[in-house]
Amino acid sequence: MSATDFDHVDDVPRSVRLRAHEAVSVVVSDDHNYERGVDAARAVAHGVHAEYGAEGLTEMAVALSLKLAEAIERIAADQGLTATDLTDVWFAA
């Protein structure tokens, strides 16, 4: 797989992609500590659910997954790893 395999994020409605961007932005923002970032991301998810229902929340999860997969592909390539191996390291339970 390559990063271009995840270009389907464009199929996700723009409004949902913007909310996914908002959810990530509040977590990585310098203005938030970890707990506030997590709370803000939850608030975004609740907002998506309230506005678009379960379907919208599902679409936001798909958009986030596609963008994360794209990022993992790029990072893995830079580090000489497979995306699967890097995913296993990042998400090992």
Backbone atoms as SQL, in Angstrom:
CREATE TABLE atoms (id INTEGER PRIMARY KEY, chain TEXT, resi INTEGER, resn TEXT, atom TEXT, x REAL, y REAL, z REAL);
INSERT INTO atoms VALUES
  (1, 'A', 1, 'MET', 'N', 0.829, -1.181, 0.000),
  (2, 'A', 1, 'MET', 'CA', 0.000, 0.000, 0.000),
  (3, 'A', 1, 'MET', 'C', 0.869, 1.238, 0.000),
  (4, 'A', 2, 'SER', 'N', 0.347, 2.264, -0.600),
  (5, 'A', 2, 'SER', 'CA', 1.050, 3.535, -0.582),
  (6, 'A', 2, 'SER', 'C', 0.109, 4.605, -0.081),
  (7, 'A', 3, 'ALA', 'N', 0.662, 5.774, 0.200),
  (8, 'A', 3, 'ALA', 'CA', -0.145, 6.874, 0.728),
  (9, 'A', 3, 'ALA', 'C', -1.275, 7.240, -0.227),
  (10, 'A', 4, 'THR', 'N', -1.080, 7.027, -1.530),
  (11, 'A', 4, 'THR', 'CA', -2.143, 7.364, -2.476),
  (12, 'A', 4, 'THR', 'C', -3.332, 6.422, -2.369),
  (13, 'A', 5, 'ASP', 'N', -3.149, 5.267, -1.738),
  (14, 'A', 5, 'ASP', 'CA', -4.273, 4.355, -1.542),
  (15, 'A', 5, 'ASP', 'C', -5.305, 4.935, -0.587),
  (16, 'A', 6, 'PHE', 'N', -4.934, 5.975, 0.148),
  (17, 'A', 6, 'PHE', 'CA', -5.829, 6.543, 1.150),
  (18, 'A', 6, 'PHE', 'C', -6.426, 7.870, 0.695),
  (19, 'A', 7, 'ASP', 'N', -6.361, 8.161, -0.595),
  (20, 'A', 7, 'ASP', 'CA', -6.888, 9.412, -1.112),
  (21, 'A', 7, 'ASP', 'C', -8.406, 9.480, -1.058),
  (22, 'A', 8, 'HIS', 'N', -9.055, 8.421, -0.645),
  (23, 'A', 8, 'HIS', 'CA', -10.514, 8.400, -0.591),
  (24, 'A', 8, 'HIS', 'C', -11.070, 9.311, 0.490),
  (25, 'A', 9, 'VAL', 'N', -10.204, 9.917, 1.278),
  (26, 'A', 9, 'VAL', 'CA', -10.688, 10.852, 2.291),
  (27, 'A', 9, 'VAL', 'C', -11.469, 11.983, 1.625),
  (28, 'A', 10, 'ASP', 'N', -11.185, 12.258, 0.367),
  (29, 'A', 10, 'ASP', 'CA', -11.930, 13.288, -0.351),
  (30, 'A', 10, 'ASP', 'C', -13.384, 12.889, -0.558),
  (31, 'A', 11, 'ASP', 'N', -13.692, 11.595, -0.416),
  (32, 'A', 11, 'ASP', 'CA', -15.069, 11.130, -0.550),
  (33, 'A', 11, 'ASP', 'C', -15.895, 11.443, 0.699),
  (34, 'A', 12, 'VAL', 'N', -15.224, 11.761, 1.790),
  (35, 'A', 12, 'VAL', 'CA', -15.907, 12.113, 3.032),
  (36, 'A', 12, 'VAL', 'C', -16.387, 13.560, 2.905),
  (37, 'A', 13, 'PRO', 'N', -17.628, 13.848, 3.308),
  (38, 'A', 13, 'PRO', 'CA', -18.130, 15.217, 3.181),
  (39, 'A', 13, 'PRO', 'C', -17.194, 16.247, 3.817),
  (40, 'A', 14, 'ARG', 'N', -17.042, 17.370, 3.144),
  (41, 'A', 14, 'ARG', 'CA', -16.135, 18.417, 3.604),
  (42, 'A', 14, 'ARG', 'C', -16.445, 18.849, 5.031),
  (43, 'A', 15, 'SER', 'N', -17.703, 18.977, 5.366),
  (44, 'A', 15, 'SER', 'CA', -18.063, 19.416, 6.719),
  (45, 'A', 15, 'SER', 'C', -17.565, 18.430, 7.770),
  (46, 'A', 16, 'VAL', 'N', -17.603, 17.147, 7.465),
  (47, 'A', 16, 'VAL', 'CA', -17.125, 16.122, 8.401),
  (48, 'A', 16, 'VAL', 'C', -15.598, 16.152, 8.457),
  (49, 'A', 17, 'ARG', 'N', -14.933, 16.340, 7.298),
  (50, 'A', 17, 'ARG', 'CA', -13.473, 16.444, 7.292),
  (51, 'A', 17, 'ARG', 'C', -13.018, 17.637, 8.117),
  (52, 'A', 18, 'LEU', 'N', -13.750, 18.728, 8.047),
  (53, 'A', 18, 'LEU', 'CA', -13.403, 19.907, 8.851),
  (54, 'A', 18, 'LEU', 'C', -13.528, 19.615, 10.333),
  (55, 'A', 19, 'ARG', 'N', -14.540, 18.858, 10.707),
  (56, 'A', 19, 'ARG', 'CA', -14.703, 18.495, 12.122),
  (57, 'A', 19, 'ARG', 'C', -13.604, 17.535, 12.562),
  (58, 'A', 20, 'ALA', 'N', -13.177, 16.630, 11.677),
  (59, 'A', 20, 'ALA', 'CA', -12.059, 15.731, 11.993),
  (60, 'A', 20, 'ALA', 'C', -10.792, 16.555, 12.200),
  (61, 'A', 21, 'HIS', 'N', -10.579, 17.526, 11.344),
  (62, 'A', 21, 'HIS', 'CA', -9.428, 18.432, 11.482),
  (63, 'A', 21, 'HIS', 'C', -9.502, 19.171, 12.812),
  (64, 'A', 22, 'GLU', 'N', -10.686, 19.634, 13.153),
  (65, 'A', 22, 'GLU', 'CA', -10.874, 20.340, 14.423),
  (66, 'A', 22, 'GLU', 'C', -10.539, 19.438, 15.612),
  (67, 'A', 23, 'ALA', 'N', -10.973, 18.177, 15.541),
  (68, 'A', 23, 'ALA', 'CA', -10.711, 17.233, 16.639),
  (69, 'A', 23, 'ALA', 'C', -9.214, 17.021, 16.836),
  (70, 'A', 24, 'VAL', 'N', -8.479, 16.889, 15.745),
  (71, 'A', 24, 'VAL', 'CA', -7.031, 16.696, 15.850),
  (72, 'A', 24, 'VAL', 'C', -6.367, 17.984, 16.322),
  (73, 'A', 25, 'SER', 'N', -6.806, 19.102, 15.785),
  (74, 'A', 25, 'SER', 'CA', -6.199, 20.393, 16.133),
  (75, 'A', 25, 'SER', 'C', -6.300, 20.710, 17.621),
  (76, 'A', 26, 'VAL', 'N', -7.431, 20.395, 18.232),
  (77, 'A', 26, 'VAL', 'CA', -7.575, 20.711, 19.656),
  (78, 'A', 26, 'VAL', 'C', -6.670, 19.844, 20.521),
  (79, 'A', 27, 'VAL', 'N', -6.330, 18.659, 20.030),
  (80, 'A', 27, 'VAL', 'CA', -5.437, 17.786, 20.800),
  (81, 'A', 27, 'VAL', 'C', -3.988, 18.243, 20.684),
  (82, 'A', 28, 'VAL', 'N', -3.577, 18.662, 19.500),
  (83, 'A', 28, 'VAL', 'CA', -2.178, 19.034, 19.302),
  (84, 'A', 28, 'VAL', 'C', -1.894, 20.508, 19.567),
  (85, 'A', 29, 'SER', 'N', -2.915, 21.278, 19.835),
  (86, 'A', 29, 'SER', 'CA', -2.760, 22.710, 20.055),
  (87, 'A', 29, 'SER', 'C', -1.891, 23.003, 21.277),
  (88, 'A', 30, 'ASP', 'N', -1.034, 23.994, 21.142),
  (89, 'A', 30, 'ASP', 'CA', -0.214, 24.427, 22.274),
  (90, 'A', 30, 'ASP', 'C', -1.059, 25.082, 23.351),
  (91, 'A', 31, 'ASP', 'N', -2.276, 25.467, 23.008),
  (92, 'A', 31, 'ASP', 'CA', -3.146, 26.161, 23.955),
  (93, 'A', 31, 'ASP', 'C', -3.820, 25.214, 24.940),
  (94, 'A', 32, 'HIS', 'N', -3.686, 23.926, 24.722),
  (95, 'A', 32, 'HIS', 'CA', -4.388, 22.958, 25.564),
  (96, 'A', 32, 'HIS', 'C', -3.396, 22.036, 26.267),
  (97, 'A', 33, 'ASN', 'N', -3.745, 21.683, 27.474),
  (98, 'A', 33, 'ASN', 'CA', -3.005, 20.591, 28.084),
  (99, 'A', 33, 'ASN', 'C', -3.686, 19.294, 27.639),
  (100, 'A', 34, 'TYR', 'N', -3.112, 18.161, 27.974),
  (101, 'A', 34, 'TYR', 'CA', -3.624, 16.878, 27.496),
  (102, 'A', 34, 'TYR', 'C', -5.106, 16.687, 27.834),
  (103, 'A', 35, 'GLU', 'N', -5.464, 16.889, 29.092),
  (104, 'A', 35, 'GLU', 'CA', -6.842, 16.648, 29.513),
  (105, 'A', 35, 'GLU', 'C', -7.823, 17.560, 28.788),
  (106, 'A', 36, 'ARG', 'N', -7.462, 18.833, 28.665),
  (107, 'A', 36, 'ARG', 'CA', -8.347, 19.756, 27.955),
  (108, 'A', 36, 'ARG', 'C', -8.436, 19.408, 26.473),
  (109, 'A', 37, 'GLY', 'N', -7.335, 18.950, 25.900),
  (110, 'A', 37, 'GLY', 'CA', -7.348, 18.534, 24.499),
  (111, 'A', 37, 'GLY', 'C', -8.269, 17.350, 24.273),
  (112, 'A', 38, 'VAL', 'N', -8.188, 16.368, 25.161),
  (113, 'A', 38, 'VAL', 'CA', -9.057, 15.193, 25.056),
  (114, 'A', 38, 'VAL', 'C', -10.517, 15.604, 25.241),
  (115, 'A', 39, 'ASP', 'N', -10.778, 16.443, 26.228),
  (116, 'A', 39, 'ASP', 'CA', -12.148, 16.920, 26.445),
  (117, 'A', 39, 'ASP', 'C', -12.668, 17.679, 25.224),
  (118, 'A', 40, 'ALA', 'N', -11.812, 18.498, 24.634),
  (119, 'A', 40, 'ALA', 'CA', -12.217, 19.267, 23.451),
  (120, 'A', 40, 'ALA', 'C', -12.482, 18.341, 22.267),
  (121, 'A', 41, 'ALA', 'N', -11.656, 17.308, 22.101),
  (122, 'A', 41, 'ALA', 'CA', -11.875, 16.348, 21.018),
  (123, 'A', 41, 'ALA', 'C', -13.190, 15.596, 21.230),
  (124, 'A', 42, 'ARG', 'N', -13.474, 15.250, 22.473),
  (125, 'A', 42, 'ARG', 'CA', -14.767, 14.602, 22.772),
  (126, 'A', 42, 'ARG', 'C', -15.924, 15.539, 22.447),
  (127, 'A', 43, 'ALA', 'N', -15.756, 16.810, 22.758),
  (128, 'A', 43, 'ALA', 'CA', -16.809, 17.788, 22.468),
  (129, 'A', 43, 'ALA', 'C', -17.052, 17.877, 20.958),
  (130, 'A', 44, 'VAL', 'N', -15.974, 17.831, 20.186),
  (131, 'A', 44, 'VAL', 'CA', -16.132, 17.848, 18.728),
  (132, 'A', 44, 'VAL', 'C', -16.893, 16.601, 18.281),
  (133, 'A', 45, 'ALA', 'N', -16.510, 15.437, 18.794),
  (134, 'A', 45, 'ALA', 'CA', -17.189, 14.193, 18.421),
  (135, 'A', 45, 'ALA', 'C', -18.665, 14.238, 18.808),
  (136, 'A', 46, 'HIS', 'N', -18.951, 14.744, 19.996),
  (137, 'A', 46, 'HIS', 'CA', -20.356, 14.873, 20.420),
  (138, 'A', 46, 'HIS', 'C', -21.100, 15.832, 19.503),
  (139, 'A', 47, 'GLY', 'N', -20.437, 16.901, 19.094),
  (140, 'A', 47, 'GLY', 'CA', -21.053, 17.857, 18.177),
  (141, 'A', 47, 'GLY', 'C', -21.368, 17.235, 16.828),
  (142, 'A', 48, 'VAL', 'N', -20.438, 16.437, 16.322),
  (143, 'A', 48, 'VAL', 'CA', -20.681, 15.741, 15.052),
  (144, 'A', 48, 'VAL', 'C', -21.861, 14.792, 15.207),
  (145, 'A', 49, 'HIS', 'N', -21.896, 14.070, 16.314),
  (146, 'A', 49, 'HIS', 'CA', -23.003, 13.144, 16.542),
  (147, 'A', 49, 'HIS', 'C', -24.331, 13.893, 16.631),
  (148, 'A', 50, 'ALA', 'N', -24.339, 15.013, 17.331),
  (149, 'A', 50, 'ALA', 'CA', -25.566, 15.786, 17.470),
  (150, 'A', 50, 'ALA', 'C', -26.025, 16.360, 16.125),
  (151, 'A', 51, 'GLU', 'N', -25.072, 16.798, 15.316),
  (152, 'A', 51, 'GLU', 'CA', -25.411, 17.436, 14.046),
  (153, 'A', 51, 'GLU', 'C', -25.689, 16.432, 12.926),
  (154, 'A', 52, 'TYR', 'N', -24.916, 15.340, 12.878),
  (155, 'A', 52, 'TYR', 'CA', -24.994, 14.404, 11.753),
  (156, 'A', 52, 'TYR', 'C', -25.420, 12.999, 12.141),
  (157, 'A', 53, 'GLY', 'N', -25.534, 12.744, 13.453),
  (158, 'A', 53, 'GLY', 'CA', -25.926, 11.423, 13.907),
  (159, 'A', 53, 'GLY', 'C', -24.792, 10.414, 13.811),
  (160, 'A', 54, 'ALA', 'N', -25.153, 9.151, 13.989),
  (161, 'A', 54, 'ALA', 'CA', -24.163, 8.077, 13.974),
  (162, 'A', 54, 'ALA', 'C', -23.444, 8.001, 12.632),
  (163, 'A', 55, 'GLU', 'N', -24.156, 8.282, 11.552),
  (164, 'A', 55, 'GLU', 'CA', -23.550, 8.246, 10.211),
  (165, 'A', 55, 'GLU', 'C', -22.417, 9.270, 10.103),
  (166, 'A', 56, 'GLY', 'N', -22.645, 10.468, 10.604),
  (167, 'A', 56, 'GLY', 'CA', -21.616, 11.498, 10.567),
  (168, 'A', 56, 'GLY', 'C', -20.428, 11.148, 11.443),
  (169, 'A', 57, 'LEU', 'N', -20.708, 10.586, 12.597),
  (170, 'A', 57, 'LEU', 'CA', -19.634, 10.170, 13.500),
  (171, 'A', 57, 'LEU', 'C', -18.802, 9.052, 12.861),
  (172, 'A', 58, 'THR', 'N', -19.475, 8.144, 12.187),
  (173, 'A', 58, 'THR', 'CA', -18.777, 7.081, 11.464),
  (174, 'A', 58, 'THR', 'C', -17.899, 7.680, 10.372),
  (175, 'A', 59, 'GLU', 'N', -18.432, 8.636, 9.624),
  (176, 'A', 59, 'GLU', 'CA', -17.661, 9.269, 8.555),
  (177, 'A', 59, 'GLU', 'C', -16.448, 10.017, 9.112),
  (178, 'A', 60, 'MET', 'N', -16.602, 10.635, 10.294),
  (179, 'A', 60, 'MET', 'CA', -15.467, 11.317, 10.901),
  (180, 'A', 60, 'MET', 'C', -14.398, 10.301, 11.303),
  (181, 'A', 61, 'ALA', 'N', -14.814, 9.169, 11.841),
  (182, 'A', 61, 'ALA', 'CA', -13.850, 8.116, 12.208),
  (183, 'A', 61, 'ALA', 'C', -13.125, 7.595, 10.970),
  (184, 'A', 62, 'VAL', 'N', -13.843, 7.440, 9.876),
  (185, 'A', 62, 'VAL', 'CA', -13.223, 6.991, 8.634),
  (186, 'A', 62, 'VAL', 'C', -12.226, 8.036, 8.141),
  (187, 'A', 63, 'ALA', 'N', -12.609, 9.312, 8.160),
  (188, 'A', 63, 'ALA', 'CA', -11.712, 10.385, 7.720),
  (189, 'A', 63, 'ALA', 'C', -10.443, 10.400, 8.565),
  (190, 'A', 64, 'LEU', 'N', -10.588, 10.286, 9.871),
  (191, 'A', 64, 'LEU', 'CA', -9.422, 10.251, 10.756),
  (192, 'A', 64, 'LEU', 'C', -8.544, 9.032, 10.472),
  (193, 'A', 65, 'SER', 'N', -9.165, 7.890, 10.260),
  (194, 'A', 65, 'SER', 'CA', -8.411, 6.664, 9.973),
  (195, 'A', 65, 'SER', 'C', -7.635, 6.784, 8.670),
  (196, 'A', 66, 'LEU', 'N', -8.265, 7.340, 7.649),
  (197, 'A', 66, 'LEU', 'CA', -7.594, 7.502, 6.362),
  (198, 'A', 66, 'LEU', 'C', -6.411, 8.455, 6.456),
  (199, 'A', 67, 'LYS', 'N', -6.608, 9.571, 7.149),
  (200, 'A', 67, 'LYS', 'CA', -5.508, 10.528, 7.291),
  (201, 'A', 67, 'LYS', 'C', -4.384, 9.959, 8.153),
  (202, 'A', 68, 'LEU', 'N', -4.735, 9.221, 9.204),
  (203, 'A', 68, 'LEU', 'CA', -3.717, 8.591, 10.040),
  (204, 'A', 68, 'LEU', 'C', -2.948, 7.547, 9.238),
  (205, 'A', 69, 'ALA', 'N', -3.642, 6.751, 8.447),
  (206, 'A', 69, 'ALA', 'CA', -2.976, 5.745, 7.620),
  (207, 'A', 69, 'ALA', 'C', -2.021, 6.406, 6.634),
  (208, 'A', 70, 'GLU', 'N', -2.438, 7.520, 6.056),
  (209, 'A', 70, 'GLU', 'CA', -1.573, 8.259, 5.132),
  (210, 'A', 70, 'GLU', 'C', -0.308, 8.740, 5.849),
  (211, 'A', 71, 'ALA', 'N', -0.475, 9.271, 7.042),
  (212, 'A', 71, 'ALA', 'CA', 0.675, 9.755, 7.815),
  (213, 'A', 71, 'ALA', 'C', 1.593, 8.595, 8.204),
  (214, 'A', 72, 'ILE', 'N', 1.017, 7.485, 8.621),
  (215, 'A', 72, 'ILE', 'CA', 1.820, 6.318, 9.002),
  (216, 'A', 72, 'ILE', 'C', 2.606, 5.800, 7.800),
  (217, 'A', 73, 'GLU', 'N', 1.974, 5.757, 6.635),
  (218, 'A', 73, 'GLU', 'CA', 2.677, 5.334, 5.419),
  (219, 'A', 73, 'GLU', 'C', 3.901, 6.215, 5.173),
  (220, 'A', 74, 'ARG', 'N', 3.749, 7.512, 5.287),
  (221, 'A', 74, 'ARG', 'CA', 4.858, 8.439, 5.032),
  (222, 'A', 74, 'ARG', 'C', 5.970, 8.283, 6.073),
  (223, 'A', 75, 'ILE', 'N', 5.589, 8.211, 7.333),
  (224, 'A', 75, 'ILE', 'CA', 6.583, 8.075, 8.401),
  (225, 'A', 75, 'ILE', 'C', 7.311, 6.742, 8.273),
  (226, 'A', 76, 'ALA', 'N', 6.571, 5.671, 8.009),
  (227, 'A', 76, 'ALA', 'CA', 7.182, 4.344, 7.864),
  (228, 'A', 76, 'ALA', 'C', 8.178, 4.338, 6.710),
  (229, 'A', 77, 'ALA', 'N', 7.807, 4.946, 5.596),
  (230, 'A', 77, 'ALA', 'CA', 8.715, 5.000, 4.446),
  (231, 'A', 77, 'ALA', 'C', 9.991, 5.751, 4.800),
  (232, 'A', 78, 'ASP', 'N', 9.854, 6.855, 5.522),
  (233, 'A', 78, 'ASP', 'CA', 11.018, 7.638, 5.940),
  (234, 'A', 78, 'ASP', 'C', 11.929, 6.855, 6.882),
  (235, 'A', 79, 'GLN', 'N', 11.337, 5.959, 7.677),
  (236, 'A', 79, 'GLN', 'CA', 12.105, 5.194, 8.655),
  (237, 'A', 79, 'GLN', 'C', 12.501, 3.814, 8.163),
  (238, 'A', 80, 'GLY', 'N', 12.158, 3.496, 6.918),
  (239, 'A', 80, 'GLY', 'CA', 12.512, 2.197, 6.359),
  (240, 'A', 80, 'GLY', 'C', 11.729, 1.043, 6.965),
  (241, 'A', 81, 'LEU', 'N', 10.521, 1.328, 7.408),
  (242, 'A', 81, 'LEU', 'CA', 9.657, 0.313, 8.009),
  (243, 'A', 81, 'LEU', 'C', 8.439, 0.090, 7.131),
  (244, 'A', 82, 'THR', 'N', 7.734, -0.995, 7.397),
  (245, 'A', 82, 'THR', 'CA', 6.438, -1.159, 6.746),
  (246, 'A', 82, 'THR', 'C', 5.400, -0.414, 7.592),
  (247, 'A', 83, 'ALA', 'N', 4.366, 0.032, 6.937),
  (248, 'A', 83, 'ALA', 'CA', 3.296, 0.732, 7.660),
  (249, 'A', 83, 'ALA', 'C', 2.650, -0.187, 8.687),
  (250, 'A', 84, 'THR', 'N', 2.547, -1.452, 8.360),
  (251, 'A', 84, 'THR', 'CA', 1.958, -2.419, 9.293),
  (252, 'A', 84, 'THR', 'C', 2.795, -2.530, 10.562),
  (253, 'A', 85, 'ASP', 'N', 4.119, -2.606, 10.394),
  (254, 'A', 85, 'ASP', 'CA', 4.993, -2.704, 11.567),
  (255, 'A', 85, 'ASP', 'C', 4.900, -1.444, 12.426),
  (256, 'A', 86, 'LEU', 'N', 4.906, -0.283, 11.786),
  (257, 'A', 86, 'LEU', 'CA', 4.814, 0.962, 12.544),
  (258, 'A', 86, 'LEU', 'C', 3.470, 1.067, 13.260),
  (259, 'A', 87, 'THR', 'N', 2.416, 0.661, 12.598),
  (260, 'A', 87, 'THR', 'CA', 1.083, 0.661, 13.226),
  (261, 'A', 87, 'THR', 'C', 1.065, -0.254, 14.440),
  (262, 'A', 88, 'ASP', 'N', 1.687, -1.425, 14.307),
  (263, 'A', 88, 'ASP', 'CA', 1.743, -2.357, 15.434),
  (264, 'A', 88, 'ASP', 'C', 2.492, -1.744, 16.621),
  (265, 'A', 89, 'VAL', 'N', 3.569, -1.016, 16.332),
  (266, 'A', 89, 'VAL', 'CA', 4.336, -0.364, 17.411),
  (267, 'A', 89, 'VAL', 'C', 3.499, 0.729, 18.062),
  (268, 'A', 90, 'TRP', 'N', 2.874, 1.560, 17.253),
  (269, 'A', 90, 'TRP', 'CA', 2.108, 2.693, 17.807),
  (270, 'A', 90, 'TRP', 'C', 0.880, 2.247, 18.590),
  (271, 'A', 91, 'PHE', 'N', 0.251, 1.181, 18.153),
  (272, 'A', 91, 'PHE', 'CA', -1.014, 0.793, 18.762),
  (273, 'A', 91, 'PHE', 'C', -0.952, -0.510, 19.543),
  (274, 'A', 92, 'ALA', 'N', 0.259, -0.964, 19.881),
  (275, 'A', 92, 'ALA', 'CA', 0.404, -2.191, 20.663),
  (276, 'A', 92, 'ALA', 'C', -0.285, -2.016, 22.011),
  (277, 'A', 93, 'ALA', 'N', -1.028, -3.013, 22.345),
  (278, 'A', 93, 'ALA', 'CA', -1.794, -2.935, 23.604),
  (279, 'A', 93, 'ALA', 'C', -0.948, -3.388, 24.768);
